[in-house]
Amino acid sequence: MSHPIQASLLKQSNKKPSVSIAETRAETTHKIATAINESEYAKRVAKTLRLKNERLAQADISTPAQANKVKSKNVIKKAKST
């Protein structure tokens, strides 16, 4: 059964289907675009967290000052009404 035609058919059937150049380029482009999107997303999340933490820290600092301002306005309103 070692016929040369059978051997060549076996070799051909075991080959993987070749990927076209366009598909290879598309895959490469997709991988690069995905990497760029993921890095931009990570930067955006990091910036958002940093700004949120700064805003919360600033709010904690300014909270007593806001309370004093509100009290002083109430005192002024009461003084004007009497």
N, C-alpha and C positions, 0 to 999 in steps of 0.2 A: 503494500500500500504506500510505499514511499515514492509516490509519483511526484515529479517536479511541479506539476500544476497544482496539486493539492497542497504542497508545501508553500507555494507562493500565495495561494488563497488563504492559508492559515496566517501567514505573515500580514497580509492585507487586513484580515478581519480583526487582528489583535491591535492594530494601530488605533491610537486615540484620534478622534476627529480634530482636525486642525482648527485653531481659532484664527479668524481673519484679523488683519492688521487694524481694521476699523474697530472691531470689538475690543482688541487689546488697548487701543488708544482710549476708547470710551471707558474701559475699566480703570485705566490710569487716571483719567480726568475725574472720574467719580471718586476715586480714593483721595485725590488731592483736594477736591472740593469738600468732601466730607471732613477731612482733617482741618481745613480752614474754618468751616462752620463750627466744629467742635471747639477749636481754640478760641474763636470769637465768643462763643457761648460761655466758655469758662471765664474769659476776661470780663464779660458783661456781668456775670453772677458775682465775681469777686468785687467788681466796682460797686455793684448794688449793695452788697453786704457792708463794704467799707463805708459808703455814704450813709447807710442806715445806722450803723454803729456810731458814726460821728454825730448824726442827727439826734440819736437817743442820748448820747453823752452831753450834747449841748442842751437838750431839753432838761436833763437832770440838773445841770448847772443853773439854768435859767428858771426853774420851777419856783424856788423860794423868792426870787425877785418878782416873778409874776404874782405870787400871792401877796407880797407887800404892796404892789401897785394896785391890786384890786381892793385891798383894805383901805389904802389911802384914798381911793376914789369914793368908796362908800362913806368914809368919814367926811370928805368934802361935801358930798351930797346931803348928808345929815346936817352938816353945819349950815348949808345954804337954806335948807328947809326950815330951820328953827329961827 
